[in-house]
Amino acid sequence: MRIFSHLPRLQTPLTIRKMLLIVFLLAGLLPALMVSLISFYQARQALRVEIKHDLQTTGKAVAEHVDRVLNERVQNVRSWSQLGIMQDLLIEDIDKRLSMFLAETRKSYAEQYLSLDVINLKGHIAASSEPAHIGQPLAIPPEWMRFQDDDQVITLYRLDHQQLMVSAPILSQNTLQPLGTLVVTFNWRVIENLLDHAAQHSTELALFDQKLNLLAQSSHWSDQQHSLHAQAPLISRLPLQGWQVHLNKDHDEAVAPVHRLGMIFIVVLGVTLVCSILLVRPIAQNISRPLEALTRYVQRFRQLDAIAPVSSGPVEVQSLHQAFTDMVAELAASEQQLTRAAKLAVVGEMAAAMSHEVRTPLGIMRSSADVLLREPNLSEDGREVLGFIISETERLNKLVSTLIDSARPRAPSKIPLDLQAHLQHVIALLQAQAQSKQLTLSLSASAAVVVEADQDQMTQVLLNLLMNAIQILPKGGHIALSLWSDATHAHISVADDGPGVPPAQQTHLFEAFFTQRAGGVGLGLAVVKQIMETHGGTIQYSTSPWQGAQFNLTLPLANP
């Protein structure tokens, strides 16, 4: 049945009636809408100014707190290095009195310090808050800055693994000659905890030095600078010139109260709109009645065999005639497109059915070739031809299987699967092929990882990835599989030292019929991506440590 038989009745008066309704509604509601929008804009701007002022105040307070913490740590190091108990370094702290003092001091400051160490002139630890460190050399990062604090030389070393080392020399009270150095390891996470404590209501904080190097950050800090941004400098008696506290705040969350007020206004506007329609509709009906005669005339064009008359009459009627004839032409084109799409769908179903039917003659050809190969009097040329038949039938069979898998993937039958044991099984299947090309196939997995997955489909995923690597790599190549997990997901990486994939082709890597290998079909990776998605997982491409290809797979862990 042609689609022209379902054409709706043309209602020109109804269209005009809607236009009149819109005109009346705009005349009544547009001023109120404009006033409301201006009010919302002013409220939003005022809220932004208040939030920026709050960010400035918070940043200044945080900067003062950071400076106070750092200054206290420096003062502690300076005063401790001048205590009389430090003179025990003359006798190498034989009675461990100095070590006990350091341990008690560190304990009294809770999480502020990680360790307190006294090193002798040879660079070895003579006393420490950690007894196991005594006698060992102390690894000290490169020097960051050095300054005088009340005639005492204080040295700060560069941040390393969330640790800030501060040192001061220990001088003999009699000769004023150096006896050693007090090295205090400050827990830099104290600064980050301070920033986290101040990061409230979607606010992000970070501490930068004069070169804008990131020193500390709150847990949700991002490098993206939001529209609501503030900076507060550190004003310190320490040589920390140029240090700043940066604050970011998400704009949408900051102006959420204004947005909620806007939603309330939209609801009120909708109620007002409905009431206005009920009042204005009778007026619009009275105005649209004179156009009913024109509507009945245009409705005759619904018949397929109708002959379009010559366009005449007022300009408005001629425009309506042109619009209707254009619509008929577009509907005719749409009918042709629908017919072509239906034919393509039938062709696709026939292709899927033929793919299944092709396997039967392929199997007969393969078995017949195997029987002929057992003939004792077969010539060498005959054996070569039969070898061609066998290899080509295998290739066609693989092509048919891939086409069926990509066209009609089956739903996974998930069971608890130990990925470590499964990876070892797949490697054992391909070890012979790898050895034939002198390839090294290795697995790195520290513990068992269990997921809910279809064992056959996961085997297909791993075989596709590993077979691609084996076919592409030259002799002597390396293929490395790694397995690890986090709190919610299992992670598998398949890396090689082959040529990799050029950046221009990486975006098409998982598309159907895209391949780099001569003779390839380009459906393997598409099937792999399809299987991973049905398992709730992902697959991504990256460059391996050898500058080759690396595929990263992620699967959700099985529920305990």
N, C-alpha and C positions, 0 to 999 in steps of 0.2 A: 504494500500500500504506500502510495506516495505521501510525502510529508505535507503537501499542499492541502490535503483533505483535513488536516488538523489545525489549520490556521485559525487563530482566534478572531472573533468579530472585532472590527476596528471601531474604537470608541473615541472619536475625535472630541465630542462634547465633554467626555470624561477627562480627557487630557487638558482641555482648556479649563475645566472646573478645578483640576489640581493646581494649575498655574495660578488661578485666582485665589485659591486657598493659601498658596505660598505667599502671594503678594500681601494678603491681609495679615497673615501671621508675621511676616517680616516687618510690616508697618507697626504692629503692636509690640512684638517681642525684641526686635533688633535693638532699640534704644536700651532696654533693660539688659540685654546681653552685653552690649558694649560697655555699659557702666560696670557690670559685674567683672568683665575681663580686665578693665582698668584697675578695679579694686584688687583683684587677685594679683595683678602684676605689681602693684605698689606694696601689697603685703609680702609678696615673695622677695622683693628687693630689700624691704626692711628686715625681713628674717635673715637674708644673706649678710647684711651689714652686721646684725647682732651676732651671727655665728662667727663671722671673721673676727669680730672683737673678742669673742670668747676664745677663739683659737689663739689669738695673740696673748691673752692673759694666761691661758694654759701653757703655752710655749715658754713664756717668761718664767713661770713657776717651775716648770720642769727643768729649764736651763739652770736656774738657781740651785735646784736640788742636785742635779748632776755635778755642778761645780762644788757644792758642799761635800758630796760623797768623795770626790776625787781629792779635794784639799785635805779632808780628814785622813785619807789613806797616806798621803804624802807626809802629813804631820806625824802620823804614827811611826812611819819608817824613820823619820828624822829623830824623834825622841827615843825610840827603842835603840837605835845605833849608839846613843850616848849613855845608855844605862851602865852602871858599874858591873852588872853581871856579864856584860859582853867581854870584860877583861879575862873571863875564863878561857877565852880563845888562846891566851898565852900558854896554857897547859893543855891545849887541844881538847878541852872539856872532858877531862879524865873522869870526873865523878858524874857526868851527864846532867849536872845541875842546869846548864844552859839549855840543853835539849828539853828538859822537863819544863823550863820556863816558856820556851817557844811553843810546846804542845799545849800548855795551859792557856797561853795567850790566844793561840788560834782557836781553841775550843770556846773561849769566852766571846769571840766575835762571830760565832755560829757559821753562817755561809759566806761571810765577807771575804775570808782568805782561804785559799786552797792549801798553801804550805808556807812555812817560814823557815828559811835556811840561812846558815852562817857558813861561808866558805873561807878557807884559809888562803894564804898567798899563792899556794900551788894550784888553786882552782878546784880543790876537792871540798866536799861538804864535811865540816867538822862538827856541826851541831844542827839538828833539824827537828821540826815538829813531827816529822815522819821518821821513826828510827831506822827504817829500811834504807833511807837515802844516805845515811852517814857513811863516809868513806868513798862515795861515788862522785864522779865529776858532775857538775850541774850544767845542763844544756840551756844556754841563754840565747834568746833571739837577737837579731841585730838591734843596735841602739836606735831609739826613736828621738829622744830629746834629753838634754842635760842642762841643769840650771842650779843656781845657788839659792838656798833657803836658810836664812839666818846663819850664814857662814858654813853651811853644810851642803856638800855637793850631792844632789839628788839626780838619779838617772832613771829614765823610763825607757822600757824596751817595747818593741813593736808587738801589737796584739797577735797572739798565736793560740789557736784553739780555745777561744773564749777566755784567755788568760792575759793579764797585764802584770808584768814583772816590774817592780820598783826596788832600787837598790841604793844603799848609802854606805860609805866606808866606815869601818870601825878603827878608831885611833887609840893608841896607847895613852893612858892618862898621865904617864910619867914622861915619856919621850915624844909624844904626839906623832909617833911613827905608825904607819898603817899596819894593823894586825890581820885584817881580812875585810870581808864585805857582808853586810846583811842584805839578803835578797828576799823580798816578800812577794808572793804570787797572789795577786788580787783576782777574785772571781768576777770576770766581766759580765757574767749573767745577772749580777746585781743591777747593773745599769739597764740591761734589757728588761728585767722585771720591773724596774722603775718606769720604763716607757710603757710596758704592758699595763701597769696599774693606772697610768694616766690615759690610756687609749680606751675611752668609753664612748658609747653612743656612736658607733661606726667611725671613730676618729683613729687615724694612723699616725704614728710618730717614728722618727728616725733621727739619729745623731750623725752629723757629717763633720769632717775636718775642713781646714781652709782650702784643700784641693778637691772638695766635694767627694772624698772617699767615704764610703759608708762604714761607720764604726759600730753602731748598734741600731736595732730596729725593734718595733713592736711585732707581735706574732703575725699580724695581718697586713704588714707594710707591703706596698706594691710600688714599683718604680713609676707607675703612671701618675702624673700630677693632675689632681682633680681641679675643678674650677674653684673650689673652696680650699685655699692653700695659705699657709702662714709660715713665717720663719722667726726664730728668736735666737739672738746671739748669746754665747756664753761670755759673761763679764767676770773674769777670774784673775786672781793674783798669781795663778800659775801661768806658764807660757803656752796658753791654749788659744792664741789669737786665731780668729777666723772660724772657730768651732761654732756650729749652729744646730739648733733643733728645728727640724722641718715637721709640719703638721699637715695632713690631708684629711678631707672629710668628703664622703660621697654626697653628691649634690641631691640625688633623688631621695635618699633617706633624710637628708637635712631638711628638705622642704616638704616632707611627707604630711605635716599638719595642713599646709595649704592645699595639697592635693586632696586630702580627705574633705576639706571644706568645698573644693570644687566638685567632688562627687555628689555631695549633698545638694549643691546648686543644680547639677544636671538632673537629679531626680525631681527636684521642684520644677525645673523647666519642662521636663517631660509631662508632668501632671498638668501644668499650665497649657502646654501644647494641645493635649487631648481635649481639655475644656474649650480651648479656642476653636478647634476643629468642629466641635459640636455646635458652636454658636455661628460659625461663618459658613458652614455647609449650605444651609438654605439660601443664603444670598448668592453663593456661587452657582447653585442650580438655576436660579432665575436668570442669571446672566448667560448661561451656556445653552439655554433652550433654542435660541435662534440658529445655532449651528447644527441641529439635528438633521435638517434636510440635507446638508452637505455630507454628513456621515452616512446616511442611507445610500447616497449616490456612490460613495467610495467603496462600500461593502460589496458591490457587484464584481469587484475585481478578485474576489476569493475564488471564483471558478477558474479551473486550469485552462479551459478553452476560450476564456473571455478575451476579446480583442480590446487592447487599450485604446481609448479614444484620444483624439488630439487634445493636447493640453491647452486649456483656455480658462477664461474667467479671471477673477482677481488674482493678485500676486500670491495671496495666502493659499488659495485653492491650487494654483499651479505648483507651489512648493510642496503641498501635500501630495499631489499627483506624482511628482518626481520622487519623493521619499518612498511612496508605496511601490513604484516600479523598481527602485533600487533594492527594496527589501525582497521582492520576488526573485530578482537575479541572485541575491546572496543566498536565499533559501535553495535555489537550484544548485548553486555551487556546493552548499553544505550537503545536499543529497548525494552528489557525486563523491564527495570526500567520505561520507559514511559508507557508501557502497564499496569504495576502494579499501577502506579499513576492514570491512567484513571479509572481503576476499583475502586480504593478507592474513587475517586470523585463521581462515580455513587452511591457507597454505602452511602456516606454522604448525597446525595440528597434524596435517598430512606429513610434514617433515619429521615430526616426533614419532609418528607411527612407522614411517619408513625406516627410521634409525633402528627401531627394534627388529624390523623384518630383515635388515641387512645382516644381522649377526648370524642368521641361519646359514646363508650361502658362504659367509666367511668361515664359519666353523667347518663346513664341508670341504672347502678349498684347503684349509689348514690340515685337516686330518688326511685328505687325499695326498697332499704333498709329503706328510710324514710317512705314509705307506710307501710312496714311490722312493723315498730316500733309503728304504731298507732293501731295495732291489740290488743284488750283488753286481749285476752287469751294467749298472748305470754309468754313463760317461761323465767325465768331469764337467763338460758343458751342461749336461742335464742337472748335475748336482748344483751347479752355480745358479741355474734358472730356478730350481726348486727353492734354493736359499732366498732368492729374490721374492718368490711367492710367499714364503713363510714370513719374512720380515715385513713385507707390505701388508699382508693380512693382519699381522699383529698391530701395525701402525693404524690400519683402518679400524680395527676393533677398539683400540685405545681412543681414537677420535670419536667413534660412536658412543663409547661409554662417557667420555667427557661431555659430549653434546647432551646426552640424556640427563646426566647429573646436573648440568647447568640449567636445563629447561625444566626439569621436574625434580627438585631436591626433596628427599624424604625427610620427615620430621625426625629429629634425633631421639634415640632411645637412651636416656641418661642413666648411668650407674655410677657409684663411687669408683673413681679411677685414680690409682697411684701414678702420678706423672713421672716420678723418678724411674720406677720399674718399666713404665711404658716406653719412655725414651730409650732405655737400655735395650728393650726388645726391638724397637725400630732400628737402632744403630746396628744390632746384630743382623737384621735382615739385609742391610745395605753394606755391611763390612766387606763382603767379597767384591762388590762393584767398586768400592773405594780403593781397595788394595790393588785391583787390576789397573787402576790409573795412578797408583802410588800416592794416594791421597791420605792425609791424616784426619781421622774422624774421632773427635773427643767430646766428652760430656763432663760438665762441672755442675754437681748437685750435692749440696751439703746435707740435706735431710729430705725425708719423704714429704710430698705435697699432694693432697687429695682434693680432687674437684669432682663435680657432677657433670659427666660428659658421655657422649656416645663413643665407645672405644673404636669402632670401625671408622667413624668419621674423623676422629683425632688421628688415627693411623694414616688416613688419606691426606690430612693436612700436613703432617710431618713428612710423609713420603714425597708429596709434591715439592715441598721446600728443599728437602735434601737432594732429590733427584735433579732438580734444577741446578743446584750448586755443583753436583757431581758432573753433570753434562757440560757446564760452562767452564769449570776450573781446568787449567792445564795440569800436567803431571807435576807431582810434588806439592800440590796445593794443600791448604788447611781449611777444615770445617770445624767450628767450635760451637757446641750447644751448651747453654747455661740455663739453670733452673733455680729460681728463688721465689720467695713469697713475702708479702707484707701482711697486715692485719686482715685484709679483705680479699686480696687477689693473688693469684699465682702468675708468675712471669716467666716466659720462655724466650730466649734469643737464639737465633740461628745466624751465625756470622761466618764469612769466608774471606779469603784474601784474593778474590778474583777481580775483574775489572770494574764491578759495581754497575750502577745505573746512572746515566747522565742526568743532571738536574732537570733538563727540559723534558725528560721522559718520566720522571718520578710521579707526576700527577696522574699519568695514564696507566700506572703500573698494574692496578687492580681492575682495569676495564676489560670487558670481554673482547677477545680477538686481538689483543695487543700483545706482541711478543718481540723479543730481541734475538731469539735463537732461530737460525735457518731451519725450516721444516716444522717449527712449532705452530700450535694452533692458537695459543693465547687465551686458553680457558682455565688453565691450572690455578693461577693466582685468583681469578675471579671466583672459582669454586671454593678456594680456601677462605676468602673473605666472606663468602656467603655462609659457610659452615661456622666460622667464628661468630658471626652476627646472630645466627640461630642459637648459639650457646650463650649469648649475652656477653661475648668477649669482643676484643678488638685486635687488629693487626696493623702495624705501621712499619714503614721502611725508614732506615737510617744508614749512615755510613759506619762500617765496622772499624775497630781499632787498626786493622791492616789496610784501611782505605778501600775495602771491598764492599760487598753488600751485607746488610744485616736486617733481618726481619724480627720485630719485637711483638710477641703475642701476649695477651692478657686474658685470663679467665677468672671468673669469681670462684672463690674457695667453696668447698662443700660445707653445708651447715653441720656443726658438731652434733 
